[in-house]
Amino acid sequence: MFRVLVDQSKHLREEPTPQEEALWSVLRQRQSVGAKFRRQYPISPYIVDFCCPSKKVIVELDGFHHSQKAYKTYDRKRIHYLEERGYLVLRFWNGEIDRNLKEVLKMIAYAVRRRHWSAAASPSSRPSPQREKEI
């Protein structure tokens, strides 16, 4: 099972979306947010878009299909699974990357710093899901 995830993650790294490419071009420079991120990172049974394993911060980029009911249900289940394992999951719409990459980076850097300050950060430290509705 893990081997399949590794193969899938390699494939996803070879064909990034324009938004993944834009965010990765900055995240791969550690100084931009103060931590090392990996892209298309397998956390069985899922593959997350970007992950900082040392801080347990995940960044997910969502396209329009994530607004569909089936995806919303899947995303809730997936986030719950990851949070149960101690990860902080940040989600951004692709449009946020297109319109305001600097602001997205500020939010990611803030989350990384917060995780550094409090190793036992709770799920309540996540940005409000209301932000998703405002976009």
MDTraj code that builds the backbone (N, CA, C; nanometers):
import mdtraj as md
import numpy as np

residues = "MET PHE ARG VAL LEU VAL ASP GLN SER LYS HIS LEU ARG GLU GLU PRO THR PRO GLN GLU GLU ALA LEU TRP SER VAL LEU ARG GLN ARG GLN SER VAL GLY ALA LYS PHE ARG ARG GLN TYR PRO ILE SER PRO TYR ILE VAL ASP PHE CYS CYS PRO SER LYS LYS VAL ILE VAL GLU LEU ASP GLY PHE HIS HIS SER GLN LYS ALA TYR LYS THR TYR ASP ARG LYS ARG ILE HIS TYR LEU GLU GLU ARG GLY TYR LEU VAL LEU ARG PHE TRP ASN GLY GLU ILE ASP ARG ASN LEU LYS GLU VAL LEU LYS MET ILE ALA TYR ALA VAL ARG ARG ARG HIS TRP SER ALA ALA ALA SER PRO SER SER ARG PRO SER PRO GLN ARG GLU LYS GLU ILE".split()
xyz = np.array([
    [0.0837, -0.1196, 0.0000],
    [0.0000, 0.0000, 0.0000],
    [0.0879, 0.1256, 0.0000],
    [0.1896, 0.1292, 0.0880],
    [0.2749, 0.2474, 0.0959],
    [0.3513, 0.2677, -0.0346],
    [0.3955, 0.1600, -0.0957],
    [0.4677, 0.1701, -0.2232],
    [0.3804, 0.2368, -0.3295],
    [0.2522, 0.2021, -0.3298],
    [0.1582, 0.2624, -0.4251],
    [0.1476, 0.4121, -0.3987],
    [0.1408, 0.4510, -0.2712],
    [0.1342, 0.5931, -0.2370],
    [0.2593, 0.6673, -0.2826],
    [0.3740, 0.6062, -0.2639],
    [0.4998, 0.6687, -0.3060],
    [0.5012, 0.6876, -0.4572],
    [0.4580, 0.5855, -0.5304],
    [0.4524, 0.5967, -0.6767],
    [0.3546, 0.7058, -0.7204],
    [0.2381, 0.7119, -0.6542],
    [0.1395, 0.8150, -0.6876],
    [0.1937, 0.9542, -0.6575],
    [0.2633, 0.9673, -0.5443],
    [0.3155, 1.0990, -0.5083],
    [0.4217, 1.1451, -0.6082],
    [0.5030, 1.0521, -0.6573],
    [0.6021, 1.0868, -0.7602],
    [0.5329, 1.1369, -0.8865],
    [0.4275, 1.0684, -0.9251],
    [0.3515, 1.1077, -1.0438],
    [0.2919, 1.2482, -1.0255],
    [0.2352, 1.2739, -0.9084],
    [0.1757, 1.4048, -0.8823],
    [0.2807, 1.5158, -0.8828],
    [0.4014, 1.4853, -0.8374],
    [0.5087, 1.5860, -0.8397],
    [0.5497, 1.6192, -0.9828],
    [0.5362, 1.5223, -1.0722],
    [0.5738, 1.5445, -1.2120],
    [0.4718, 1.6292, -1.2878],
    [0.3472, 1.6347, -1.2385],
    [0.2418, 1.7084, -1.3067],
    [0.1692, 1.8025, -1.2107],
    [0.2386, 1.9041, -1.1578],
    [0.1737, 1.9951, -1.0633],
    [0.0776, 2.0905, -1.1336],
    [-0.0192, 2.1375, -1.0578],
    [-0.1060, 2.2435, -1.1099],
    [-0.0252, 2.3735, -1.1102],
    [-0.0694, 2.4738, -1.1844],
    [0.0031, 2.6016, -1.1826],
    [0.0133, 2.6606, -1.0407],
    [-0.0908, 2.6424, -0.9606],
    [-0.0899, 2.6953, -0.8249],
    [0.0084, 2.6179, -0.7364],
    [0.0142, 2.4866, -0.7529],
    [0.1122, 2.4071, -0.6778],
    [0.2540, 2.4490, -0.7153],
    [0.2752, 2.4705, -0.8433],
    [0.4069, 2.5140, -0.8907],
    [0.4457, 2.6491, -0.8301],
    [0.3501, 2.7418, -0.8286],
    [0.3773, 2.8755, -0.7752],
    [0.4091, 2.8697, -0.6255],
    [0.3301, 2.7940, -0.5506],
    [0.3543, 2.7846, -0.4069],
    [0.4843, 2.7097, -0.3783],
    [0.5090, 2.6023, -0.4518],
    [0.6311, 2.5248, -0.4290],
    [0.7560, 2.6068, -0.4601],
    [0.7482, 2.6929, -0.5604],
    [0.8662, 2.7722, -0.5956],
    [0.9112, 2.8596, -0.4785],
    [0.8198, 2.8918, -0.3892],
    [0.8544, 2.9709, -0.2718],
    [0.8797, 2.8815, -0.1500],
    [0.7958, 2.7801, -0.1293],
    [0.8104, 2.6943, -0.0114],
    [0.9421, 2.6174, -0.0101],
    [0.9929, 2.5830, -0.1264],
    [1.1160, 2.5044, -0.1280],
    [1.2354, 2.5851, -0.0772],
    [1.2198, 2.7150, -0.0717],
    [1.3223, 2.8015, -0.0113],
    [1.2856, 2.8144, 0.1367],
    [1.3509, 2.7393, 0.2187],
    [1.3149, 2.7306, 0.3611],
    [1.2949, 2.8651, 0.4286],
    [1.3720, 2.9639, 0.3900],
    [1.3640, 3.0924, 0.4591],
    [1.2301, 3.1624, 0.4376],
    [1.1552, 3.1249, 0.3362],
    [1.0293, 3.1936, 0.3066],
    [0.9265, 3.1785, 0.4175],
    [0.9196, 3.0619, 0.4801],
    [0.8246, 3.0413, 0.5906],
    [0.8929, 2.9858, 0.7147],
    [1.0224, 2.9645, 0.7082],
    [1.0963, 2.9217, 0.8256],
    [1.0929, 2.7733, 0.8553],
    [1.0597, 2.6910, 0.7575],
    [1.0558, 2.5463, 0.7798],
    [1.0690, 2.4730, 0.6467],
    [1.1095, 2.3477, 0.6550],
    [1.1240, 2.2661, 0.5342],
    [0.9921, 2.1956, 0.5027],
    [0.9454, 2.2172, 0.3811],
    [0.8234, 2.1513, 0.3330],
    [0.8590, 2.0479, 0.2278],
    [0.7753, 1.9465, 0.2193],
    [0.7849, 1.8469, 0.1127],
    [0.6551, 1.8528, 0.0347],
    [0.6618, 1.8197, -0.0925],
    [0.5383, 1.8246, -0.1712],
    [0.4927, 1.6845, -0.2088],
    [0.3603, 1.6721, -0.2260],
    [0.2966, 1.5435, -0.2564],
    [0.3502, 1.4365, -0.1608],
    [0.3281, 1.4628, -0.0333],
    [0.3847, 1.3840, 0.0759],
    [0.2854, 1.2771, 0.1205],
    [0.3241, 1.1496, 0.1169],
    [0.2319, 1.0441, 0.1584],
    [0.2195, 1.0321, 0.3104],
    [0.0969, 1.0379, 0.3575],
    [0.0620, 1.0072, 0.4963],
    [-0.0510, 0.9062, 0.4840],
    [-0.0150, 0.7811, 0.4882],
    [-0.1073, 0.6721, 0.4574],
    [-0.2398, 0.6875, 0.5316],
    [-0.3492, 0.6776, 0.4604],
    [-0.3713, 0.6369, 0.3223],
    [-0.3826, 0.7537, 0.2234],
    [-0.3358, 0.8701, 0.2610],
    [-0.3522, 0.9899, 0.1792],
    [-0.2183, 1.0436, 0.1288],
    [-0.2284, 1.1324, 0.0298],
    [-0.1137, 1.2107, -0.0163],
    [-0.1554, 1.3561, -0.0008],
    [-0.0761, 1.4324, 0.0743],
    [-0.1091, 1.5729, 0.0960],
    [-0.0257, 1.6589, 0.0012],
    [-0.0774, 1.7760, -0.0316],
    [-0.0087, 1.8623, -0.1277],
    [0.1287, 1.9058, -0.0772],
    [0.1324, 1.9642, 0.0437],
    [0.2583, 2.0103, 0.1027],
    [0.2574, 1.9766, 0.2507],
    [0.3713, 1.9332, 0.3016],
    [0.3789, 1.8963, 0.4426],
    [0.5135, 1.9367, 0.5007],
    [0.5073, 1.9905, 0.6215],
    [0.6271, 2.0152, 0.7003],
    [0.6238, 1.9119, 0.8124],
    [0.6893, 1.7971, 0.7928],
    [0.6810, 1.6896, 0.8922],
    [0.7305, 1.7304, 1.0309],
    [0.8330, 1.8139, 1.0383],
    [0.8885, 1.8500, 1.1695],
    [0.7912, 1.9337, 1.2527],
    [0.7076, 2.0150, 1.1873],
    [0.6100, 2.0986, 1.2582],
    [0.4694, 2.0405, 1.2510],
    [0.4537, 1.9353, 1.1689],
    [0.3237, 1.8707, 1.1476],
    [0.2215, 1.9712, 1.0925],
    [0.2650, 2.0467, 0.9916],
    [0.1782, 2.1424, 0.9229],
    [0.1587, 2.0933, 0.7797],
    [0.0339, 2.0876, 0.7387],
    [-0.0030, 2.0462, 0.6027],
    [-0.0692, 2.1640, 0.5325],
    [-0.0349, 2.1839, 0.4064],
    [-0.0992, 2.2864, 0.3235],
    [-0.1643, 2.2146, 0.2058],
    [-0.2938, 2.2360, 0.1921],
    [-0.3709, 2.1772, 0.0829],
    [-0.4219, 2.2878, -0.0073],
    [-0.4123, 2.2681, -0.1378],
    [-0.4669, 2.3618, -0.2353],
    [-0.5898, 2.2991, -0.2985],
    [-0.6988, 2.3737, -0.2986],
    [-0.8260, 2.3212, -0.3464],
    [-0.8709, 2.3898, -0.4735],
    [-0.9064, 2.3083, -0.5722],
    [-0.9662, 2.3580, -0.6950],
    [-1.1177, 2.3596, -0.6807],
    [-1.1873, 2.3986, -0.7864],
    [-1.3332, 2.4132, -0.7829],
    [-1.4056, 2.2852, -0.7427],
    [-1.3514, 2.1697, -0.7775],
    [-1.4204, 2.0439, -0.7480],
    [-1.4350, 2.0194, -0.5984],
    [-1.3545, 2.0850, -0.5168],
    [-1.3661, 2.0681, -0.3713],
    [-1.4909, 2.1357, -0.3157],
    [-1.5610, 2.2129, -0.3960],
    [-1.6856, 2.2739, -0.3502],
    [-1.8044, 2.1800, -0.3720],
    [-1.7830, 2.0693, -0.4405],
    [-1.8897, 1.9725, -0.4634],
    [-1.9122, 1.8885, -0.3381],
    [-2.0354, 1.8491, -0.3167],
    [-2.0751, 1.7798, -0.1936],
    [-1.9901, 1.6552, -0.1650],
    [-1.9672, 1.5732, -0.2657],
    [-1.8903, 1.4499, -0.2447],
    [-1.7490, 1.4809, -0.1975],
    [-1.6881, 1.5834, -0.2549],
    [-1.5524, 1.6211, -0.2139],
    [-1.5511, 1.6803, -0.0742],
    [-1.6542, 1.7581, -0.0395],
    [-1.6606, 1.8159, 0.0942],
    [-1.6636, 1.7055, 0.2000],
    [-1.7404, 1.6021, 0.1749],
    [-1.7482, 1.4892, 0.2678],
    [-1.6135, 1.4192, 0.2776],
    [-1.5525, 1.3928, 0.1644],
    [-1.4211, 1.3282, 0.1608],
    [-1.3168, 1.4144, 0.2324],
    [-1.3171, 1.5454, 0.2056],
    [-1.2209, 1.6360, 0.2673],
    [-1.2365, 1.6397, 0.4193],
    [-1.3610, 1.6422, 0.4678],
    [-1.3837, 1.6430, 0.6136],
    [-1.3262, 1.5172, 0.6776],
    [-1.3513, 1.4028, 0.6157],
    [-1.3001, 1.2758, 0.6674],
    [-1.1467, 1.2760, 0.6679],
    [-1.0905, 1.3221, 0.5613],
    [-0.9444, 1.3272, 0.5452],
    [-0.8800, 1.4204, 0.6482],
    [-0.9374, 1.5396, 0.6645],
    [-0.8846, 1.6354, 0.7617],
    [-0.8947, 1.5787, 0.9028],
    [-1.0058, 1.5170, 0.9334],
    [-1.0237, 1.4565, 1.0650],
    [-0.9148, 1.3517, 1.0908],
    [-0.8895, 1.2678, 0.9935],
    [-0.7860, 1.1650, 1.0048],
    [-0.6492, 1.2286, 1.0329],
    [-0.6156, 1.3320, 0.9576],
    [-0.4849, 1.3962, 0.9721],
    [-0.4729, 1.4699, 1.1058],
    [-0.5793, 1.5371, 1.1464],
    [-0.5766, 1.6078, 1.2752],
    [-0.5645, 1.5105, 1.3922],
    [-0.6274, 1.3946, 1.3800],
    [-0.6141, 1.2934, 1.4848],
    [-0.4691, 1.2506, 1.5024],
    [-0.3899, 1.2658, 1.3991],
    [-0.2487, 1.2291, 1.4036],
    [-0.1597, 1.3484, 1.4359],
    [-0.2211, 1.4573, 1.4770],
    [-0.1461, 1.5725, 1.5251],
    [-0.1107, 1.6775, 1.4214],
    [-0.1630, 1.6645, 1.3009],
    [-0.1320, 1.7619, 1.1961],
    [-0.2267, 1.8810, 1.2020],
    [-0.1733, 1.9953, 1.1663],
    [-0.2520, 2.1156, 1.1451],
    [-0.2706, 2.1274, 0.9945],
    [-0.3947, 2.1320, 0.9492],
    [-0.4233, 2.1348, 0.8058],
    [-0.4712, 2.2744, 0.7658],
    [-0.3967, 2.3371, 0.6761],
    [-0.4340, 2.4661, 0.6203],
    [-0.4813, 2.4430, 0.4772],
    [-0.5974, 2.4984, 0.4447],
    [-0.6507, 2.4805, 0.3096],
    [-0.6694, 2.6165, 0.2442],
    [-0.6283, 2.6226, 0.1178],
    [-0.6417, 2.7451, 0.0407],
    [-0.7016, 2.7109, -0.0951],
    [-0.7863, 2.8007, -0.1436],
    [-0.8388, 2.7863, -0.2784],
    [-0.7287, 2.8240, -0.3775],
    [-0.7306, 2.7608, -0.4935],
    [-0.6338, 2.7950, -0.5981],
    [-0.6356, 2.9444, -0.6287],
    [-0.7540, 3.0026, -0.6262],
    [-0.7667, 3.1460, -0.6535],
    [-0.6900, 3.2329, -0.5545],
    [-0.6779, 3.1859, -0.4309],
    [-0.6004, 3.2608, -0.3317],
    [-0.4531, 3.2645, -0.3705],
    [-0.4043, 3.1543, -0.4251],
    [-0.2644, 3.1484, -0.4702],
    [-0.2464, 3.2443, -0.5881],
    [-0.3421, 3.2425, -0.6802],
    [-0.3346, 3.3288, -0.7985],
    [-0.3398, 3.4773, -0.7619],
    [-0.4279, 3.5124, -0.6684],
    [-0.4511, 3.6535, -0.6373],
    [-0.3579, 3.7109, -0.5311],
    [-0.3201, 3.6279, -0.4332],
    [-0.2475, 3.6852, -0.3210],
    [-0.1536, 3.5846, -0.2549],
    [-0.0553, 3.5414, -0.3280],
    [0.0408, 3.4432, -0.2780],
    [0.1125, 3.4936, -0.1524],
    [0.1431, 3.6230, -0.1479],
    [0.2131, 3.6780, -0.0307],
    [0.1322, 3.6570, 0.0976],
    [0.0035, 3.6810, 0.0906],
    [-0.0822, 3.6643, 0.2086],
    [-0.0905, 3.5174, 0.2501],
    [-0.1001, 3.4279, 0.1540],
    [-0.1007, 3.2845, 0.1835],
    [0.0285, 3.2457, 0.2550],
    [0.1404, 3.2954, 0.2060],
    [0.2695, 3.2655, 0.2689],
    [0.2765, 3.3187, 0.4112],
    [0.2191, 3.4360, 0.4345],
    [0.2156, 3.4901, 0.5706],
    [0.1381, 3.3977, 0.6632],
    [0.0245, 3.3458, 0.6159],
    [-0.0565, 3.2564, 0.6984],
    [0.0169, 3.1248, 0.7265],
    [0.0866, 3.0737, 0.6263],
    [0.1635, 2.9502, 0.6456],
    [0.2769, 2.9746, 0.7456],
    [0.3486, 3.0853, 0.7295],
    [0.4586, 3.1173, 0.8211],
    [0.4067, 3.1340, 0.9635],
    [0.2925, 3.1975, 0.9793],
    [0.2323, 3.2143, 1.1111],
    [0.2008, 3.0790, 1.1736],
    [0.1425, 2.9890, 1.0948],
    [0.1091, 2.8551, 1.1464],
    [0.2342, 2.7787, 1.1877],
    [0.3395, 2.7893, 1.1076],
    [0.4657, 2.7217, 1.1399],
    [0.5233, 2.7775, 1.2704],
    [0.5229, 2.9093, 1.2832],
    [0.5739, 2.9705, 1.4081],
    [0.4904, 2.9284, 1.5273],
    [0.3612, 2.9268, 1.5093],
    [0.2713, 2.8890, 1.6194],
    [0.2957, 2.7449, 1.6620],
    [0.3186, 2.6580, 1.5649],
    [0.3485, 2.5179, 1.5980],
    [0.4821, 2.5081, 1.6695],
    [0.5750, 2.5952, 1.6342],
    [0.7051, 2.5968, 1.7008],
    [0.6899, 2.6403, 1.8469],
    [0.6062, 2.7415, 1.8690],
    [0.5869, 2.7944, 2.0040],
    [0.5119, 2.6964, 2.0918],
    [0.4223, 2.6209, 2.0327],
    [0.3394, 2.5294, 2.1112],
    [0.3382, 2.3929, 2.0448],
    [0.4216, 2.3045, 2.0919],
    [0.4316, 2.1710, 2.0330],
    [0.3001, 2.0970, 2.0427],
    [0.2170, 2.1340, 2.1349],
    [0.0886, 2.0661, 2.1538],
    [-0.0265, 2.1510, 2.1014],
    [-0.0073, 2.2142, 1.9866],
    [-0.1123, 2.2986, 1.9292],
    [-0.2370, 2.2158, 1.9034],
    [-0.3500, 2.2715, 1.9362],
    [-0.4759, 2.1993, 1.9211],
    [-0.5389, 2.2296, 1.7863],
    [-0.6363, 2.1467, 1.7444],
    [-0.7061, 2.1742, 1.6184],
    [-0.7757, 2.3100, 1.6187],
    [-0.8023, 2.3648, 1.7369],
    [-0.8674, 2.4953, 1.7419],
    [-0.7755, 2.6071, 1.6920],
    [-0.6457, 2.5757, 1.6731],
    [-0.5545, 2.6771, 1.6224],
    [-0.5631, 2.6916, 1.4706],
    [-0.6468, 2.6083, 1.4074],
    [-0.6644, 2.6183, 1.2630],
    [-0.7381, 2.7460, 1.2264],
    [-0.7109, 2.7989, 1.1074],
    [-0.7906, 2.9117, 1.0601],
    [-0.9369, 2.8697, 1.0493],
    [-1.0245, 2.9614, 1.0702],
    [-1.1667, 2.9332, 1.0698],
    [-1.2139, 2.8828, 0.9345],
    [-1.3009, 2.7793, 0.9336],
    [-1.3582, 2.7332, 0.8062],
    [-1.4442, 2.8415, 0.7414],
    [-1.4862, 2.9414, 0.8197],
    [-1.5647, 3.0508, 0.7655],
    [-1.4888, 3.1227, 0.6550],
    [-1.3534, 3.1281, 0.6670],
    [-1.2711, 3.1943, 0.5671],
    [-1.2959, 3.1333, 0.4298],
    [-1.3172, 3.0019, 0.4254],
    [-1.3406, 2.9338, 0.2987],
    [-1.4671, 2.9854, 0.2330],
    [-1.5712, 3.0151, 0.3117],
    [-1.6983, 3.0631, 0.2571],
    [-1.6869, 3.2065, 0.2058],
    [-1.5927, 3.2822, 0.2623],
    [-1.5794, 3.4223, 0.2249],
    [-1.5123, 3.4409, 0.0898],
    [-1.4491, 3.3379, 0.0414],
    [-1.3716, 3.3493, -0.0827],
    [-1.4578, 3.3214, -0.2030],
])
top = md.Topology()
chain = top.add_chain()
for i, resn in enumerate(residues, 1):
    res = top.add_residue(resn, chain, resSeq=i)
    for name in ("N", "CA", "C"):
        top.add_atom(name, md.element.get_by_symbol(name[0]), res)
traj = md.Trajectory(xyz[None], top)
